[in-house]
Amino acid sequence: MSERLPASPALVGLAAGLALFFWGDALPLAPLPQLLGLAVFAELAFLRPDLALLFVPLTAPLYLIPAALPGLRAVPLRLPLHEVALLITLAATAARWALSARRSMVNVQRSPFNLQRFNAQTFKRYLPHALLLLAGVFGVLLAVPEGRAAALREFRWLIVEPLVFYALLRRALDERRTMQAADWDARWSLVSAFVLGGVLVAALGLLQFAGLDLVPLLGEKQSFSENVVAAGPARRVASVYGHPNNLGLYLGRVWPLAAVLALLQRATHDARRTTHDSVHASTDGWSLVVGRRSLVIDRWSFVFGLASFVCLMGILVSFSRGAWLAALTAAGVLAFGLARSAALGRRSSAVGRWSFVTVAALAVVAGLALMLRGGPGGGSLDARVLLWREAMELIRMHPLGLGLDQFYYYHNPEFGRSIIAPSLIGTSEQYASHPHNLVLDAWLNVGPLGLVALAWLVARGVRAGIRALRREPDLITLGALAALAAGLVHGVVDVFYFVEDLALVFWLLLALLEGEER
């Protein structure tokens, strides 16, 4: 296993295998083509688990469009792609370790599970993770009988699998320091996969806004909502999600990292004397010559810059006021960080000025867009206030929380436990599954213990990111901080963690922030 399969053919094979699994139910002799796709993905994942891991953040937004395995039982077995990729990568990683340990006769001192390594510092490092896991167990035990299956599913999707993802991320990022392969950089690859998934989601939303809905071609969405929702004069799009707000929640975490990747491959300028305008390609990018000046644009810088723009446009057409505010927050964090970045040298002031111009432009666009939604409050603010009051009363009645994904079974009057405000009955808010606030949502799902664990993790991640930037300015760390800030701001009026894709993104951001500190 010392020789590594080159990245390009491995990625093509992994993508082909997962695509065959996803769409193979429409082929003859299904589910045999899907099982073949799984076998291809598993074989390549064993050879390159680092590349197989990339398909977790890439496919996380598709959790509402799972693959269907027909013929195995009366109802097709539906599996989200990110879950399949994660579990296969975990199995491949474990198999590689076991085989390596057997071949090299690893002794206790060299074992990765050496108990001597688990000192007080290690215990403190992973204490919040253990607290969140314990709180998740309590969240299952507190579930009402009709909600027990939902609690078990959420425990798997929101607690166990994100922690597994985080462990694999930390392993990949730690290997980055010792890996000699020139075709592999864990941080760049992980962030690129995350950005690519977000761009595809944003592009599908923009096409919906233009009147072309391609989402049904992906598969059957497990949601009863429409892909395009009318909100006054605005047409809100949901893309692959069940609600436009979810589109804004996800893209708000994507675009800052796309922007920093564009800056990481930023354009370079050089003067060229010429008497006419021309455009030609170079080996490093595209060169635009105008008069006596020439601008050489790196291809990757252009691609990621375009990706950031597409994601921002996706946020715009979601018409989520919380997403707009979060985008402004992330832009402010990026602008402040870039303005103070010593790594940019003489260009720091110029980049800082352009960053503040970007913030101002986003503010103007958001202000104009707010006019279409009836101001920053609009009609949803009153409903959210009622949900917050109800959630606080539920916390008073149940100080240990309700359990994972149990808010719906207490909020909806059809289950006989509701203290819902009468004005919400008969509206879409009667079927709300969360209280639209990160603190209340965490307390009701995983209790005060889980709330403490999440707050601890956020605080430690922010502190690690700030320390890393002070020590050695790093654009990816800055982008992760901006994305986390966007999630926190948007979480004040919506979901922060307890959705499948957002939970995985949370641990991805933490791994990026903590990785540089280690």
Buried (B, 14 or more C-beta within 10 A) or exposed (E): EEEBBEBEEBBEBBBBBBEBBBBBBEBEEBBEBBBBBBEBBBBBBBBBBBBBBBBBBBBBBBBBBBBBBBEEEEEBEEBBBBBBBBBBBBBBBEBBBEEEBEEEEBEEEEEEEEEEEEEEEEEEBEEBBEBBBBBBEBBBEBBBEEBBEBBBBBBBBBBEBBBBBBBBBBBBBEBBEEBEEEEBEBBBBBBBBBBBBBBBBBBBBBBBBEEEBEBEEBBEBEBEBBBBBEBEEBBBBBBBBBBBBBBBBBBBBBBBBBBBBBBBBBBEEEEEEEEEEEEEEEEEBBBBBEEEEBBBBBBBBBBBBEBBBBBBBBBBBBBBBBBBBBBBBBBBBBBBBBBBBEEBEEBBEEBBEEBBEBBEEBBEBBEEBBEBBBEEEBEBBBBBEBBBEBBBEBBEEBEBBBBBBBBBBBBBBEEEBBEBBEEBEEEEBBEBBBBBBBBBBBBBBBBBBBBBBBBBBBEBBBEBBBEBBEEEBBBBBBBBBBBBBBBBBBBBBBBBBBBBBBBBBBBBBBBBBBBBBE
